[in-house]
Amino acid sequence: MFVRPKILIIDDEPDVPVLVERILQEENYQVISAETAEDAIQAIDEEVPTVVIADINLPGMNGLDLFKVIKARHPKLPFIFLSGLTDEFDKVLGLELGAEDYITKPFSVREFKARVKVVLRRLNMSKDEPEAQGNDTGHVDLSIDIPKRQVFVQDQEVNLTKKEFDILMLLASRPGQVFTREHILDVIWHDDSSVSDRTVDVHIGRLREKINVHPDHPPYIETVRGVGYRCNTGIAVRVIQE
């Protein structure tokens, strides 16, 4: 039996929940809203939604602190930031905290729908797939040292450009999550209008060639046709963050 996803939107701007509700109801999703983090926590305590979408600038408790509270109580509940903050630091911070996505205002309706669908698709996939993948044996195929900005493939260092490393770091921050080309452009290239989706494809292609673990193995970066890219969770990876 089909169960309609229930999406909680938290934003203190009255027009935003109205717009988001209209967009998501077109996809047959249930939508509930809250104006403050405190109201959102109460709503979640009453009934856990399928996905949470929250602004960062909220009255009282902000969206980042709300995220930490929700994840402490419901670690597997998907969380999307929807914010007018477009600075790279805010985006990367939100994703590094563990959010599934970071959507900036203003947004296109088509892209917004696509990003929500990607999160829901990943949620459904995680229910059907085994959790442990590749890391229980102690063997490591790929090492990413974030502070030193170094990458090793089976103990051999590979030289990446700044953009290639940034793309790899972004994808590796959420293994298995699909990142749209638009999202990669937004985070890595910011507001540079001179780059296109093709730019992402070219950089991904070069990155794949450099970090290919073995010609007989599937690539670490997988293409999700018509959507974007994700990291293959079947490859044993070590990420060094300190």
Secondary structure, DSSP 8 states (H G I E B T S, - for coil): -----EEEEE-SSTHHHHHHHHHHHTTT-EEEEESSHHHHHHHHHHS--SEEEE-SS-SSS-HHHHHHHHHHH-TTS-EEEEES---HHHHHHHHHHT-SEEEESS--HHHHHHHHHHHHHHHHHHHHS-S--S-TTS--SEEEETTTTEEEETTEEE---HHHHHHHHHHHTSTT--EEHHHHIIIIITT-TT--HHHHHHHHHHHHHHH---TTS--SEEEETTTEEEE-TTS-EEEE--
